[in-house]
Amino acid sequence: MGEVLKSDTPLKATFKVRLNGETVTIATVGQAYRFITNLSSVEWMEFQALHEEAVNSLEKAADNAILTVQATNALRALFVRARML
């Protein structure tokens, strides 16, 4: 997990999400992983399947940059469903 947190592998898109009135920019695998794992699991409960898919995709993308397309798509689906974009 430590490698995922430190990953500088760029995502295929940069996300700007609003959280508590502030805009957070997410451009790398590590930033995305920190963002979606630092929030309480209760906050993601409604979107549990999408959250798990995004976490798994980011972990795989940290090991293999080719998988950033899948990770980006999983994040996009999670953020859209959670109305964060």
RABEL-V475093 format. One record per run of one state. SS is the DSSP state (alpha for helix, beta for strand, coil for the rest). FROM is the first residue (numbers start at 1). TO is the last residue. Records with the same first field share a line. If there is no record, write none. Layout:
# RABEL-V475093
SS=FROM-TO + FROM-TO
This chain:
# RABEL-V475093
coil=1-1 + 7-9 + 20-21 + 39-40 + 64-64 + 82-85
alpha=2-6 + 29-38 + 41-63 + 65-81
beta=10-19 + 22-28
